[in-house]
């Protein structure tokens, strides 16, 4: 297979791959159109590549569109797995809405920015001053119930399989579980109910490259979010295993003559 990549670091070691600078997209249209897959383009390139040039992209269009915005992601979760989404409210940031949510939410609660990653833009709201600070940072209020956990599970989905699943433990000085924020990795057994949920949601939404963050409260899993781009520190085998999984998936998709511009077929629950 012939690949073109816009992310040299994520595609090191990929065979028969040409690397391009993202801002050279329009200089190399013929080379890009000749490639069987375009790997890891930037978000702003997606529409031009798929609709303008008819290219296949990896990760999938759904991975980009939903992974780009936590609000849109949560709304999609609510359509395919509503029982596994924490109580969530999304409203315009107006004084009335802000006061209503402050009164309505059980305290503490979690407030998020729509576009953030690695634990940034996520706050545990306990005091009015924290709420006021959050209100000054966003046009859209996005709040969720706080779940009584001290860890969550990262489930790495690549293509049509779960590549890895591991616990992320809180650091002790923050409520975040992200390794980038001081959390640690634990390879204790992850219940199948968690990995099954991640894979089911990924398939239903057409997401093929994601690190799902899932909380387990008792025996019930809750979807927190997924990251289209994720670190490989916690994946046994690291970058090599991730590369092999991606290549295997793309080979299977090519054999099936998959069309990336076509919406995913519905998957039975």
C-alpha positions as CSV (number, residue, x, y, z in Angstrom):
1,X,0.0,0.0,0.0
2,X,1.1,3.6,-0.6
3,X,0.7,6.0,2.2
4,X,1.0,9.8,2.6
5,X,1.4,11.2,6.0
6,X,1.1,14.6,7.6
7,X,2.5,13.5,11.0
8,X,6.1,12.1,10.7
9,X,6.3,11.2,14.4
10,X,3.2,9.0,14.4
11,X,4.1,7.3,11.2
12,X,7.8,6.5,11.7
13,X,8.5,3.1,10.4
14,X,5.5,2.9,8.2
15,X,6.4,1.3,4.8
16,X,6.1,3.1,1.5
17,X,5.1,6.4,3.1
18,X,5.7,9.9,1.9
19,X,5.6,12.7,4.4
20,X,4.3,16.1,3.7
21,X,4.1,19.3,5.7
22,X,0.5,20.2,6.5
23,X,0.6,23.6,4.9
24,X,1.8,22.0,1.6
25,X,-1.6,20.3,1.1
26,X,-2.5,22.2,-2.1
27,X,1.0,21.8,-3.6
28,X,0.9,18.0,-3.7
29,X,-2.7,17.2,-4.7
30,X,-1.7,14.6,-7.4
31,X,0.6,12.7,-5.0
32,X,-2.0,12.7,-2.3
33,X,-4.7,11.5,-4.6
34,X,-2.5,8.7,-5.7
35,X,-1.9,7.4,-2.2
36,X,-4.2,4.7,-0.9
37,X,-4.4,6.3,2.5
38,X,-3.7,9.7,4.0
39,X,-2.4,9.2,7.5
40,X,-3.0,11.6,10.4
41,X,-3.9,14.8,8.5
42,X,-4.8,17.9,10.6
43,X,-8.4,18.7,11.4
44,X,-8.6,21.6,8.9
45,X,-7.5,19.3,6.0
46,X,-10.3,16.8,6.4
47,X,-13.0,18.2,4.2
48,X,-10.6,19.1,1.4
49,X,-9.1,15.6,1.4
50,X,-12.3,13.6,1.6
51,X,-14.7,15.8,-0.4
52,X,-12.4,17.7,-2.6
53,X,-9.8,15.1,-3.5
54,X,-11.7,11.8,-2.7
55,X,-8.9,10.5,-0.4
56,X,-9.2,7.9,2.2
57,X,-8.1,9.2,5.6
58,X,-7.0,7.5,8.8
59,X,-8.1,8.1,11.5
60,X,-11.7,8.2,10.2
61,X,-13.7,11.3,9.5
62,X,-15.9,10.4,12.6
63,X,-12.8,10.2,14.8
64,X,-11.9,13.8,13.7
65,X,-15.4,15.4,13.8
66,X,-16.4,13.9,17.2
67,X,-13.0,14.0,18.8
68,X,-12.6,17.7,18.0
69,X,-15.3,18.8,20.4
70,X,-16.3,17.3,23.7
71,X,-19.9,18.6,23.5
72,X,-20.5,17.0,20.1
73,X,-18.8,13.8,21.4
74,X,-21.1,13.7,24.4
75,X,-24.2,14.2,22.3
76,X,-23.1,11.3,20.1
77,X,-22.6,9.1,23.2
78,X,-26.1,10.0,24.4
79,X,-27.5,8.6,21.2
80,X,-25.7,5.3,21.2
81,X,-25.2,4.6,24.9
82,X,-27.4,6.9,27.0
83,X,-27.2,4.7,30.1
84,X,-23.5,5.0,30.1
85,X,-23.2,8.9,30.1
86,X,-22.9,10.8,33.3
87,X,-25.8,13.3,34.0
88,X,-24.8,16.1,31.6
89,X,-26.1,19.6,30.9
90,X,-25.1,21.7,27.9
91,X,-26.4,25.3,27.8
92,X,-25.6,28.7,26.5
93,X,-23.5,30.7,29.0
94,X,-26.1,33.2,30.2
95,X,-26.6,34.6,33.8
96,X,-29.9,32.7,34.1
97,X,-28.5,29.4,32.9
98,X,-25.4,29.8,35.1
99,X,-27.5,30.4,38.2
100,X,-29.9,27.6,37.4
101,X,-27.1,25.1,36.9
102,X,-25.4,26.2,40.1
103,X,-28.6,25.5,42.0
104,X,-29.5,22.3,40.1
105,X,-26.3,20.4,40.2
106,X,-25.3,18.2,43.1
107,X,-22.0,19.6,44.5
108,X,-19.2,19.1,43.7
109,X,-19.7,18.7,39.9
110,X,-17.4,18.8,36.9
111,X,-17.2,21.6,34.4
112,X,-15.4,21.3,31.0
113,X,-14.3,23.3,28.0
114,X,-15.5,21.9,24.7
115,X,-12.0,21.8,23.2
116,X,-9.2,20.5,25.5
117,X,-7.1,17.5,26.1
118,X,-4.7,15.8,28.6
119,X,-6.9,16.9,31.5
120,X,-6.7,20.6,30.6
121,X,-10.0,22.5,30.6
122,X,-11.6,20.2,33.2
123,X,-12.5,21.5,36.7
124,X,-14.0,20.1,39.8
125,X,-16.4,22.8,40.9
126,X,-16.8,23.0,44.7
127,X,-17.0,26.8,45.4
128,X,-18.7,29.8,43.8
129,X,-15.4,31.4,43.0
130,X,-14.4,28.3,40.9
131,X,-17.8,28.5,39.1
132,X,-17.2,32.2,38.3
133,X,-13.8,31.5,37.0
134,X,-15.2,28.8,34.7
135,X,-18.0,31.1,33.5
136,X,-15.4,33.6,32.4
137,X,-13.7,31.0,30.1
138,X,-16.5,29.7,27.9
139,X,-19.5,30.6,25.8
140,X,-21.1,27.2,26.4
141,X,-21.8,25.7,29.8
142,X,-20.9,22.0,29.8
143,X,-21.3,20.3,33.2
144,X,-21.5,16.8,34.4
145,X,-22.1,15.0,37.6
146,X,-19.0,14.1,39.6
147,X,-18.4,10.4,39.9
148,X,-17.0,9.0,43.1
149,X,-13.8,7.4,41.6
150,X,-10.1,7.5,42.2
151,X,-9.2,5.9,38.8
152,X,-10.6,5.3,35.4
153,X,-9.8,3.0,32.4
154,X,-8.1,4.0,29.2
155,X,-9.3,1.7,26.4
156,X,-7.3,2.0,23.2
157,X,-9.3,1.2,20.1
158,X,-7.5,0.8,16.8
159,X,-9.6,-0.1,13.8
160,X,-12.0,-2.8,14.8
161,X,-10.3,-4.1,17.9
162,X,-9.3,-3.1,21.5
163,X,-5.5,-2.8,21.4
164,X,-5.0,-2.2,25.1
165,X,-6.9,-1.4,28.3
166,X,-5.4,-0.3,31.6
167,X,-6.3,1.6,34.7
168,X,-5.2,5.2,35.3
169,X,-4.8,6.1,39.0
170,X,-5.2,9.6,40.4
171,X,-2.0,11.3,41.4
172,X,-3.1,12.2,44.9
173,X,-2.8,16.0,44.4
174,X,-5.5,16.3,41.7
175,X,-8.8,14.7,40.7
176,X,-7.5,14.1,37.2
177,X,-6.4,10.6,36.2
178,X,-4.4,11.6,33.2
179,X,-0.8,10.4,33.1
180,X,0.2,13.8,31.7
181,X,-1.2,15.4,34.9
182,X,0.6,13.1,37.3
183,X,-1.5,9.9,37.2
184,X,0.0,6.5,37.1
185,X,-0.7,3.3,35.1
186,X,-2.0,0.1,36.6
187,X,-2.3,-3.1,34.6
188,X,-4.7,-4.9,36.8
189,X,-7.5,-6.8,35.1
190,X,-10.0,-4.5,33.3
191,X,-13.6,-5.9,33.4
192,X,-14.9,-6.9,30.0
193,X,-18.0,-4.7,30.5
194,X,-15.6,-1.7,30.1
195,X,-13.8,-2.9,26.9
196,X,-17.0,-4.1,25.4
197,X,-18.6,-0.7,25.8
198,X,-15.7,1.1,24.3
199,X,-15.6,-1.2,21.2
200,X,-19.4,-1.1,20.8
201,X,-19.5,2.7,20.9
202,X,-16.5,3.0,18.5
203,X,-18.1,0.7,16.0
204,X,-21.5,2.5,16.1
205,X,-19.9,5.9,15.7
206,X,-17.3,4.9,13.1
207,X,-14.4,5.9,15.3
208,X,-11.3,3.8,14.5
209,X,-8.4,5.4,16.4
210,X,-9.1,6.5,19.9
211,X,-8.2,6.3,23.6
212,X,-11.5,6.0,25.4
213,X,-11.7,7.1,29.1
214,X,-14.2,5.2,31.0
215,X,-15.1,5.3,34.7
216,X,-16.4,2.3,36.6
217,X,-18.8,3.0,39.4
218,X,-19.6,-0.3,41.1
219,X,-20.2,-2.5,38.0
220,X,-21.5,0.2,35.8
221,X,-19.2,1.9,33.2
222,X,-19.5,5.6,32.3
223,X,-18.2,7.1,29.1
224,X,-16.1,10.2,29.9
225,X,-14.6,11.0,26.5
226,X,-12.2,9.8,23.9
227,X,-9.0,11.3,22.5
228,X,-8.3,10.8,18.8
229,X,-4.6,11.4,19.4
230,X,-3.3,9.6,22.5
231,X,0.1,8.7,24.0
232,X,1.4,5.2,23.7
233,X,3.2,5.2,27.1
234,X,0.7,2.8,28.6
235,X,0.4,0.4,25.6
236,X,2.4,-2.8,26.0
237,X,4.7,-2.9,23.1
238,X,4.4,0.9,22.6
239,X,4.7,2.4,19.2
240,X,5.6,-0.8,17.3
241,X,2.5,-2.6,18.4
242,X,0.4,0.4,17.6
243,X,1.9,0.6,14.1
244,X,1.3,-3.0,13.5
245,X,-2.4,-2.7,14.5
246,X,-2.9,0.3,12.2
247,X,-1.3,-1.4,9.2
248,X,-3.3,-4.5,9.7
249,X,-6.5,-2.6,9.9
250,X,-5.8,-0.5,6.8
251,X,-4.9,-3.6,4.9
252,X,-8.3,-5.2,5.8
253,X,-10.2,-2.0,4.9
254,X,-8.4,-1.8,1.6
255,X,-9.3,-5.4,0.8
256,X,-13.0,-4.5,1.6
257,X,-12.8,-1.5,-0.7
258,X,-14.1,0.7,2.2
259,X,-15.2,4.2,1.3
260,X,-14.2,6.7,4.1
261,X,-16.7,9.3,2.9
262,X,-19.6,6.9,3.5
263,X,-21.3,7.0,7.0
264,X,-20.7,3.9,9.0
265,X,-23.2,1.1,8.7
266,X,-25.4,0.8,11.8
267,X,-24.1,-1.9,14.2
268,X,-26.6,-3.9,16.2
269,X,-26.3,-3.4,20.0
